[in-house]
Amino acid sequence: ELEPDSVDAFKNLAFVYLSAQEYDNAIAPLQMLIDKQKSVDGYKYLGEIYINPDFIYKNHQDEKLMVVHGILHLFGYDHEYLKERLKMEKKEMALIKKI
């Protein structure tokens, strides 16, 4: 198996996977990018999460859940349709248990 040998190669590989919506495959090159750069900047290629404290407060939402929810959106999860929502909620609960 061939493996990229430079930071730029890992960036390109991650970008290809993210562009193809193969989010699970993008994790390994992003992790290698982070390891090679010795920083968390590799995560910036996924996007940004905006947390609205007013929304959380007014809707009695859990802050950790909102962060996990945002991260899952970055990895392509959605909740427009029931099947997607159930899959996303299952993943949220699994991740929340690990925090």
C-alpha positions in Angstrom: 0.0 0.0 0.0 1.3 3.4 -0.9 1.4 6.1 1.7 1.9 9.9 1.2 5.3 11.1 2.5 4.7 14.8 2.9 2.3 17.2 4.6 1.1 18.5 1.2 0.4 14.9 0.1 -1.7 14.3 3.2 -3.6 17.6 2.7 -4.3 16.6 -0.9 -5.5 13.1 0.0 -7.7 14.4 2.8 -9.2 17.0 0.4 -9.9 14.3 -2.2 -11.8 12.2 0.4 -13.7 15.2 1.8 -14.6 16.3 -1.7 -15.9 12.8 -2.6 -17.9 12.8 0.7 -15.8 9.8 1.9 -15.5 11.3 5.4 -14.5 8.1 7.2 -11.6 7.7 4.7 -10.5 11.3 5.3 -9.9 10.7 9.0 -6.5 8.9 8.6 -4.9 11.5 6.4 -6.1 14.3 8.6 -4.7 12.5 11.6 -1.4 12.0 9.9 -1.4 15.7 8.9 -1.9 16.6 12.5 0.8 14.2 13.7 3.4 15.5 11.1 2.7 19.2 11.8 2.5 18.6 15.5 -0.5 20.8 15.7 -4.3 20.5 15.4 -4.4 22.7 12.3 -5.3 19.6 10.3 -8.8 19.8 11.7 -9.4 23.2 10.0 -9.9 21.4 6.7 -13.2 20.0 8.0 -14.8 23.4 8.6 -15.9 25.4 11.5 -18.5 24.9 14.2 -20.4 27.9 15.5 -22.1 27.5 18.9 -24.9 29.9 19.8 -25.1 30.2 23.6 -28.5 32.0 23.4 -30.0 29.1 21.4 -28.5 26.5 23.8 -29.9 28.5 26.8 -33.4 29.2 25.3 -33.8 25.6 24.1 -32.4 23.9 27.2 -29.8 22.1 25.0 -26.7 20.3 26.3 -23.5 22.1 25.3 -21.6 18.9 24.7 -24.3 17.6 22.5 -24.3 20.7 20.4 -20.6 20.4 19.8 -20.8 16.7 18.9 -23.8 17.6 16.7 -21.7 20.2 14.9 -18.8 17.9 14.5 -21.0 15.2 12.9 -22.3 17.8 10.4 -18.7 18.5 9.4 -18.3 14.7 8.7 -21.4 14.8 6.5 -24.2 13.7 8.8 -27.5 15.4 8.4 -31.0 15.2 9.8 -33.2 16.4 7.0 -34.9 13.0 6.7 -36.0 10.5 9.4 -33.5 7.8 8.4 -30.6 10.4 8.5 -31.8 11.9 11.8 -31.9 8.5 13.5 -28.4 7.6 12.2 -27.1 10.9 13.4 -28.8 10.7 16.8 -27.4 7.2 17.3 -23.9 8.4 16.6 -24.4 11.5 18.9 -25.3 9.3 21.8 -22.4 6.9 21.2 -20.0 9.8 21.2 -21.5 11.6 24.2 -21.0 8.4 26.2 -17.3 8.7 25.5 -17.0 12.3 26.7 
